[in-house]
Each structure stands twice: as structure tokens, then as C-alpha cells.
Amino acid sequence: MDLNELRQRLRRAGVQPANELTKPPSTGNATPTPPPVAASPAFVPSVPSAQSTPKEQSTPHGVTYFIETRYPLPFPHGRGHLQSILNSAAPTFGKLSRNLARNPAEISLQRLAFLDTETTGLAGGAGTLAFMVGVGLFETGAGQAQPDRYRLIQFFLRNPSEERAMLSALAELLADCEGIVTYNGQTFDLPLLAGRYTLARKPSPFMRLAHLDLLAPARRLWRNRTSNCSLSTLEREILWVQRTGEDVPGWLIPQLYVQYLQTGDTSQMERVLYHNRLDILSMTALSGQVLQMFGDPTDGHLSGEDCLRLAGWLNVQGESAQAEVAFRAALDRPLPQPAYIAALQAFADFLKQNNRRTEAVSYWELWAAYEPLNALPFAELAKFYEWHQLDYAQALVWCNCGIAGVGKWADGWRKQETLAQFTHRAERLKSKLSSSGVLSQ
């Protein structure tokens, strides 16, 4: 199939080839008609306590169009606040971020950008276009030491021919930033935009920026505690934000943009603007909660489950002292029984890893009391008394408890293998006791 035939098939299917969106058709000797570019749409979303203004910006590559919305600080978003991240510690941002180009202590949280894109699809490749790029920034007024407002810029491609201008304006907007925050941007938004910069033969502005993808720490904190870890779910279940009927499902957005290009009707694009704007506001408020939680895992506002999740993260990071404090905070706070048992196991494992088995004993015993059919705490106690205390009689007691519990399991290979391990240990312990003369007595 040659190129012309492919283009004809695309037209019959109602799809306008990408190059025809940006290049006017040939009309012989007639003056070519420029590609249709919508006049500046009246995108002025209704936002309480905020002022939205449509604007155009001239760049070396033409004009780009954007909506600017300003919010005063403090500005509540659900039960979160846009400025809450400013009260966090820069080193915490550094520990959670990737591609760090500088010392975490040198990063100014006032110079973070919060970025989200809306695209023509999720297939990837050179054909996927980011037709809307939203960026949230803190701004400091004249004579002010701290930011006093939040500025949200939403670049919009009225026509794909404006992409190079938009990329140029976006790079200029990020020039003074030191870090960038996204949600799943590590695998989607930033690679997509970096690819568009490459195709436009322009340097990517993201390489020098520290990047915090909130998806990973959000999963660490809330996986299996919320319906899922999508931004919209955390927005609803953690921030308590309820979107209005202005919103539009994310899967529908590419189709709405195609309809806009075909008809010039901006009404549905206003809904896309609302969707993108709420994503950025929620990302900003959520990032403040995430950094504060990771920065102080013993904060009195944290639940026992919060402390337990953070203790695991701190342990992985090699911060043993802080991890222990977080484990103890988790065990001191109300926990559902399954989480309490998980905390007992995790803290006992932590103590064992740090060669503090004697301290772990009480936690293994509590774990065994809560779960008498679980073989693991009995095995740990039997091993401890056999190998570290040389108390074979006590080791045999715990071994027999394990045998009794496993004996109540349903028949199967797991039961057989576990019983065989306990039985082998019990026989060895009896032999040791006999050799020492304990059994004969």
C-alpha cells in the first residue's frame, strides 16, 4: 500500500492524517490557504476564589495559547492545601525523587513545578501528541519573602501546528524551576514530552530537574488501603475532593480533542481544562501530605498504618534508627488486628536483621498468640532457643506448639512439608536433650 492510498483510507475512516493537520493542501498556482487555527477560545473556567484568563504568547516558533489561573495562598483543596508542601523538608523531596541533579538540601520547594498532560492517546510513539500541558507554580509577590499565590498555566494546542511554540514556552516557563512533580510521569508524561522535544529538535528542559513521581510513594502509603492508587481515587478518598459534572473521563479526552479539531467547538475542551486543572491541584495538595508523612513518620496526625508503611520504607532506605521509631509508633497506635499482626512480624524481622533476637522474642510470642496456626512465629522461637540460647527444652516446647498448629491445617503438600520440617527439628532437639542427659532425667 502506498502513502496516497493510506491517506485515502484514513480520510474515509474520518481520520485526518497528522501531516495534513499542519500543512495546507496544494491548490496549484492559487495562494495556499493557511491551516485552520481556532480563534482564542473563551476558556475561562468557573473556579471559586481564582481568576482565569486566556492569553497568547509569542515565541521564536510562533504563537502559543494558554489559560492562566491564579489562586491565593492559603487555598484549600478538599482537606488539603496547595501550600502545604512548602512546610516540608527539601531533603525528604530529595530522598523520594529521581534524576537528582543537585544536593537535596539545595532544592527550593518554592521552585517546584507540578505537571500533567492530556494527550491524543496512550499508544505512545511519534504519533502521540500532548495537546494540553498544565503546569502549577508558586509565585512570590514583590517585597514578599514567601510565595503568596499559586499560578496554574494550561497550554492548549488550538492546532497541532502550534506545538513547537508551546514546547518553547514550556521550556521558558520551567527555566527557573529546580524540581518537577508528576503522577506517573516517570513512565508517561515526561518521556512523551521529551520525545516531542526531540522531534522538534529542541533540548528537553527536564534533564536538569529533580523529578518526584508521586505514584511510587503513594503506593507505598495507600496500596490496599484505598480502592486503588489512581490520582482520581486518592483525590476522592484521601483529599475528600468531589468533582462536579464539568469533569470528563480520561479515556474520552483524546476523542474530544479530535472532535474539536474537526468542528472548532470548544465546549468539550472546557471540560478537559477542568479535568487537567483538578489533576494538578490534587497533585499539589497530595504532594504536601506525602512529603510531610515521609518527613516525620511519628507525626501525631498519622495513623498506626501510616507509621507501619513508613517504617518499612525507612528500613529499605537504610535509616534503621528512624525505622525503629516508626515501628514502635505503629505498635503504640490503634491498628486493625491484621495490621497489628503485620506490625509484630515486621518489627520482629527488623530486630532479627539487626542481631537483636532477644528483643524480638516478645514480638514473636505475641504474634504466635494471635495466630496459633501460623508456623512462622513458632519456627522463629524454636530456632532462637536452639541456636542462640542453647535451651533445647524451650526450643522443643515451641517446636511442639508449631506441630500442633500445623496439624490443624487442611491436608496438602504445604502441611506435609511444614510438618516434616518441624518433626525433623523436634527429633534433633530430642537427640540433643538425650545427649545432655535431660530426657533421661
N, C-alpha and C positions, 0 to 999 in steps of 0.2 A: 504494500500500500504506500503510495507516495504522499508527500506532505499536503498537496492540494486536496486529495481525496479524504485525508484525515480531517482537514479543516471543514470540509463539507459535511462530514458525518457529525462533527461537533456542533455545527450550526443547526442541523436537523434535530439534534438532541436538545437544543436550546442552550448550548454552552458556547460562549464567545471565547475563542482562543486568546490566550494571555497576550500574545504579541499584538493582537488587534485591539486590545483594550488601551494600548499605549501608543499605537502607531496608526495614523489616519490611512484609510484606503486610498489607493491610487485612483485619480479621476482624469487621467490623460493629461491634457495641457491646462486643465482648469486649476484654479488655485485650490490646493488641498484644504479640506475642512479640518480644523483642529479637533482633537478628541474631546468628547463632551466632558465638561467639568462642572459639577453642580455649583451653583452659587452658594455662598456661605450659608449653610442651613441654620435655621434658628434653633440650634441646640442649646437651650438654656434650661437645664433640668430643674425641677422644683426641689430644692434642698432647704430644709429648715435651718436657720442660722448660718446660711452660707450664701455666697454670691457667685453666680456662674456667668461667664462672659465668653462668647465666641470670638476668636481672634485669628488673624493671619500673620505669618512670619516669613519674611524674605530670607532666602539662603542663597549661596552660590549656585544651587541647583534648582532654583525656582521657589515657589511659594508653598508653604505647608499650612494646614489648617488645624486648629486645636481649640478645645474648650478649657477655660481656666476657672477653677472653683477655689475659693478661699474660705478657710474655716478658722474661727478664733480659737485660741488656746486659753483655758482647757475646753475641749469639745468632747462630750460623751458619745460613745458609740456602743449601744447596749449597756452592759455593765462594765465595759472597758473605757479607756480614754486614749485619744490619739497621742497625747504627750507622755504617756506612762513609760515608754521606752527611754525617755531622756533621764529618768531616775535610775536606770540600770548602770551596771559597771561595764566599761569598754572591754576589759579582759574576758568577761563572760561572752560577749559577742565574738571575740577572737577565738575562744575555745569551740564555739559552735559553728563558726564559718569555715569556708574553704577558699582555696586560691588566695591565701592571705599574702598580700604584697608588702606588709609592714608590721611592726610590732603592735600586738593588740592594744597595748596601753596607749598607743599614739593615735588610735582611731577616735574621731569625734563622732559621737552618736547623733549630734546635731546635723552631721553631713551624710546621713544615710538617705538613700532613695528607695522607695517601695514601688516595685514594677510589676505590672501584669499586662498580658497581651490578649487580644481577640484576633483570631486567625480565620483563614479561608478553609481550614480543615486540619485534621490530625494525622494525615498520611505522611507528612514530612517531605523532604526533598526540595528541589529548587522551585517547585510549583506552589508551595505553601507560603502564603503571604500574611504578614501581620498588618491588618488594615486598621487596627486601633492599638495604640500603646499608651497605657496610663502610667503616670509617674507621680508619686506623692513625695513632698519635700517639706522640711521645716524651714521657716524663714524668720530672720531676726530683723526687727524694725530699726530704724535709725536711732542711735543712742541707747539701744537695748543690749543687755549682756546675754540674755537668753531668748530663744525663739518665742515669738508671741503670736504666730499664726502658722497654719498648715496650708500648703499650696498643692493643689492637685491639677496636673496637666494631662489632658487626654488628646493625644494626636489622632487625627482621623484622616484616612485617605479618601478624599472625595472621588478620586480616580487613581488607579494604580500608577499612573504616570507621575504622581506626586511622591512616590516612595523615596527617591534619593533626597528630596528636600526634607522629608520627615526624618530620615536617618541622620542627616546633617544637623537638624535642630535638636534631635535627641542627644547626639554626642555633645553638642554645645551645652545642653541642659545638665548633663552629667559631669561636666568638666571639673566642677568644684567639689564633687562628691568623693567620699572615701570608702564607702561601702554600699552594697545593694542588697535588698531583701526581696525574696520571691516566695511563692508557694509552688513547689515542684518545678521551679525554674531551672534547676540543675540539669534536668533531662529534657525540658521542653522550651521554655521561653528564651533563655539565654543562648542555647545552641541554635535555635531558629533565627534569632536576631543576628547572631554572629555570622551565620550563613548568608543572611541578606546583605550584611556589610561587605562580605567577601565578594558576592555577586556584583555589588555596586562599586567594587574596587576602592573601598574605604576602610580604614583601620577600625577595628572593634573598640568601643570605649569600655568594655567590660574586663579586659585582661588585667588592668591595674587595680581593680576594685576587689575588696574583700566581699565575699558572697555568702550570705546566710540564706539557705533554703529551709524554710520553716517546716517543711514536710517531715524531715527526719526527727527533729526534737519533738514535734507534735505527736508523731507515732510513739516515741519513747514515753511520753507522758500519758497519752489518752487511748492508745490501742486497747481494744476490748473493753474500754470504759465508756465509749460513745458508739453510736450506730456505725460509724466508720470515721476515717480521718480525712475526709474531703474538707476543703475550706468552708464550703457552704454548711456542712454538718457542724463543724466546730463553731462557726459563726452563730448557729442557732442554739447549740447545746452548751457551749462554754461562754460565749459573749451574750447570749439571750437576745440576739438581733432577729427580728422578724421582717422579712422583705415584703414589700407591697406588691400589688398586681402589676406594677410597672416592670417587674423583673421578667426575664426571658430565660428559658432553659439553655444551658451552654451548648447542648448538641444542636440547637436550632440556629445558632448565631451565624455559621457560615452560609446557610441558605438565605437568611435575611439580608446578608450583605450582597449576595448575588442578585436578589430581587431589587435591592436599592440601586445597583449598577444598571439594571435593566429599565427601571421605572423612574429613578430620581426621587422617589418618595422617601422622605427622611423620617416618617413617623415611627417605623420599627427600629430605626437606628437610635432613636431616643431611648428605647428600652435597652438596647445594647450598651449605651452610655451608662445607664443606671446600673446595669449588671456589673460592668467593669469598675465603676466608681465604688460600689459596695464591696467588691472584692478587695480593692486597695485599702479602703477604710478598715475593713475587718482584718486584713493582714497587718496593718499598722497597730491596731489595738491589741491583736493577738501576740504580736512580737514583744510588746511590753510585758505581757503576762509571762511569756516563755522565758525571757531573759531574767526577770525578777525571780522566777521559780528556780531556774538553774543557778542563779547567782547566790541564793540563800535558801538551801533546802530545809532549813529549820524554821523558816518564817511561820509565825503563829497562824497565818491565814491558810496554810497548806494543810490538806487532809493527810491522814496516815498513808493513803495510797499514793498521793503525790510524793511524800517523803520516800516511800519504798522505791518508786520508779527512779527518783533522782539518786538514791543511794546506789542503785545498780549502775547508773551512768557514771557516777563519780568513781566507782570501783574500776570500771573499764578504763577510765581516764588515768588511773594510777594514783588518784587522790585518796589514799586509804584513810587518812585521819578524818577528812570531811565525809567520806562514805560511812564510816562508823557512826559519826554523829547523826547522819541522816537515817541509818538503820535504827538506831536507838530512838530517834524521834518518831519513826514509823510505828515501832512497837509500843510506844507510850501513848499513842493516839488511837481513837476508835477506829477499828478495822472490821469489815465483814469477815466471818470466820475463814473463808477460803483465802482471803488476802493475808489474814493473820498467820495462817499456816505457811503460806508462801514466804512471809517475812521471817518466820522462825527458821525455815530451811535456808533461805538466802543468807541470813546473818550467821548461822552456824557454819555454812560453807565458807563465808568470808573469814571467820575466825580460824577455821581449819587451814585455809590457804595461807594465813599469816602465822602458822605454827602456834596457835593459841587454842589447842584442842581441849585443854582442861576447862577453859571458859565456855567452850561450845557445848559441853556435856549437858548443862541445864537446858539449853535450847533444843538439843536432840531429845531429851526426856520429855519436854513439853510437846514437841512435835509427835512423839510416839504416843503420848496420852490422847492427843486429838485424833490421831489416825492409827489405831491399833492394828489395822490390816495393811498398813504400808510397810513394806520390808526395809526401806531405806534407813529410817532412823535407828532401827534395831541393829542393822548391819554396821552402821557407824559406831554405835555404842559398843558392840561386840569387838570390833576392830580396835577401838580405843583402849578398852580394858585388857585385851590380849597383848597388843604390841607396845603400848605406851605406859601402861600401869603394871603389866605382868600379873594382873589379877585375873587368873584363869577362871576362878569360880564365878566372879561377877560377869565376866565375858560369856560364860556358859549360860548364865541366867538370861542375859539379853538375847543370846542366840536361840534359846528355847522359846522365848517370847515371840521372836520372829518366826519360828517354825509353827507355833500355834496360830499366828495371824495368817500366814500364807496357806495353812491347811484349810482355811475357810474360803479360799479363792475358788472360782469356777475351774473345773478341770480344763487343762490345756497345756501347751508346751511351756508357757511362761511359769505356770505353777510348778511344773516338773523341774525346770531348770533352777528356779529360785530355791525350791526345797532341797535340791541336790547340793546347791552351794552352802546353804545353812547346815545341812546334815554333815557335809564334809568338814565344815568348821567345828561343829559340835564334837565329832569324833576326834579331831585333832586336839581340842581342848580337854576332852576326857583323857586322852593319852598323856597330855602334859600334867594333868592333875594326878593321874596314877603314878607317873614317874616321880612326882614330888611327894607322894605318899598321902595326898589329901583325900582321895577317894577311898583308900583302904581304911582310913580312919572313920 
